[in-house]
């Protein structure tokens, strides 16, 4: 187990799994707030980020973070504008437009494939697939 310090409350906590930087209490509070905002949006479609923040007692920055995480989407007529971080096209959620997102995903997939190939090559270090010319059908023993 590793010891971490919560980014929100400063409390130290132990975890043996991948952590988001928050203790269990702060993570639960974050999830509860997200679900509260989501439920409020279902009941009040078209509401502004500042109205959500006020009604749900959270800050606008957090609401916009959820929009950038693709959890919520801006309406077409929103006064707030988001733009793709690569090409600058106007978007309604996330950080990339659909075409740039596809490019990023393709690049990440290619990088992961290349990493697997490199790892496989490293695992094969010291072995050879070529025969040494002695193919008499006899079993070979290591000494």
Residue pairs with C-beta under 8 A, 6 or more apart in sequence:
1 14
1 15
1 16
2 14
2 15
2 16
3 12
3 13
3 14
4 12
4 13
4 14
4 15
4 19
4 21
4 23
5 11
5 12
5 13
6 12
6 13
6 21
6 22
6 23
6 26
7 21
7 22
7 26
8 22
8 23
8 26
9 23
9 25
9 26
11 23
11 25
13 23
13 24
20 27
22 30
33 56
33 58
33 62
34 66
34 71
36 56
37 52
37 56
37 58
37 63
37 66
37 72
38 71
38 72
40 47
40 52
40 55
40 56
41 47
41 52
41 72
44 51
44 55
46 75
47 55
48 78
48 79
49 60
49 63
49 64
49 67
49 80
50 60
52 58
52 63
53 59
53 60
53 62
53 63
63 72
64 80
66 72
67 73
67 74
67 82
67 93
68 82
68 93
68 94
68 95
69 94
70 93
70 94
71 93
72 93
73 92
73 93
74 80
74 82
74 92
74 93
75 92
76 92
78 92
81 90
82 90
82 91
82 92
82 93
82 94
82 95
83 89
83 90
83 91
84 90
84 91
84 95
84 96
84 97
84 100
85 95
85 96
85 100
86 96
86 97
86 100
86 103
86 104
87 97
87 99
87 100
89 97
89 100
91 97
94 101
96 104
